[in-house]
Structures are given as C-alpha cells and as structure tokens.
Amino acid sequence: MKKIIILIIILFCLNHYASGNNYTSGVSLFLVLPPDARWSAIGEAGAAIVDDVSAIFWNPSGLVRLKKIEFIFSHAEYLMDLNYNFIAIGFSAGKWGSFGIGSYYLGVTPFDSYNDSGDIREEPNRFENDALSITYARDIMGFGAGLNCKYVSQNLSHRIYHYSALDAGIHRENIIAKNLSLALTARNMGPLMANIKIEDNLPFQIDFSAGYINKYSNLIKSKSAIDVKYPGYSYNANYPDRANINYCLGHEIEIPLSEELVAYPRLGLKLPFEYDFLRNFTYGMGIRFQNYNIDFSYLDYRDLQSIIKISLLLKL
C-alpha cells in the first residue's frame, strides 16, 4: 500500500506536467521565489539533501530529517522597497512523522493611487502576497515522503485573488552509493487560480535532485547538489508549452572554527547562462554558534538589482 502511494504521487506529478495549457501571466510567480539564504546561496539546489525547516519550501519530505524543534526567519529586499519575509517552524513527532507550518509575505508599503481625473483616491494601491503552508512528512518504506498544502491570498491593485496549491516530495538516502541522496519534488500543483477572469495556471515545477555528503576528515565535510528543474509554466501566451529547463549546482563546506563555532562558505551556479557569465553564480556564508545559525546569500537578479538575503535559524 505504501509503495502504491509513492507511485501515485510520482504519476500525478508527471501527468500534471505533461497536460494542459501551461501559460501563466505571472500573478502567482512569487510562489517560486526562494525564501531563505542558505539554499539560495548554493544555486537553489539541494532538494535531495535539505535538512532544516526550510524544507517546507524546497522539498517537504526533508522535514523527516529534523531532530529538534526548528524556527527560521528570512528577509530580503528587492527593488522599489519590495520586501520578502519568510517565517516557519517545524518539529519531529517521532513515529507520527514531522510537522511544519510556514508563512510567506511579499509586498510593499501601500502607495497613492489616482483616478482618471488625476486626483488621489481614498484607498491606496496595494501589492501584497501572502501564503500560509502546512506540511507533513514521514518515512515510508525507506523513503522520506512529504506533502505541503498552501493557501494563498493576493491583493494586487484592488484585485483580490485566493487560491490553494499543493507540494509533494520524496527522497531516498544512501541510494546507489553511500552518502548519495536522490529526490523528486513537485511544487505548486493545483487548479486554475480563482477570481481571475482569464485562465491562469499556477507556476508548477518538477525538480529532480541529487546530493552527496563528503567527509574530508573527521572535522571538515561538504555537501554538493545538482537539481534539474522542469518549469511546467511559460510566460509566453503564444507558446504555452515552451519553458526552459534549469540546471542548478551548489556546494557547501562545513569548517569548524572552535568547539561551538562553525563556518559554512557556499557557492552555486545556475544554468543555462544568460547575459553576463558571472551573474549565474550565487554566493553565501553561514555561521553556526551552538544552536543558532545566521546565513547570508548574494544573488544577482540582473535587471532587478543585486539581492542580499539573511536568515536566522534557531534549533531548540
């Protein structure tokens, strides 16, 4: 029965990707923006080895790796004072599995709007995107499996949108070789968005991921990952089935500085190359002191300016 459940998840993901009109106008694309600094720094790779509460976004099955209660807060600023905040908590309930809840917010401070006469309206313009997610994961026949349910509310210039989406993921550790993990994740599965007069699909995406943990010595170890992402959406209404496959590679090294202090330099690369070669690289650094982690990432979003993300992770 458990194998059948896993097979159903895989077939449903592939069927969703292969069917229907995949055009999206971009209204819901904030659902694919990486929320945290750590995995953004390694090129947005790592769905097979994600081991903290940010698995709520990257691969819900990764929650089974939690050993303690984990809390995370992330913040990033885009152009025009556009703020992106992510807050989540996750924990293991033993044989009952692992649970998580997360909240996403992307928006700006309300600003003045004008009518046809050029007068300021009483109600300001708003650009606010909110999402609430509830995640469950557990081990099934040696696989980690997880589901993530999201409820989304958007206020875009007095237009209110409400819809739901589902993420599903599985992973298997020590498969083919020791310390090698493989994963399959499908994000943003769901019906057409509600309260929209035109047909608009969610930004569905399938992610095939491989990750490897390498120990250089008893102290230093690293994590490497490669993700192949198949976007099930297109920005071009004339070619709704035309979407570019993305390849994401990342590397993280764990370097102990003392008994309680650890550094994590990180580097990532996203393909295919676009514009300037160096703009495809991502960089970051993490510091862990006891049960506290602080992570930074630097990303060049081309026309949207460079972005620095910061995340705070607490393990209780």
Summary of the structure (lengths in Angstrom):
residues: 316
radius of gyration: 19.9
end to end distance: 35.2
largest distance: 71.4
contacts: 1078
relative contact order: 0.20
helix: 16%
strand: 50%
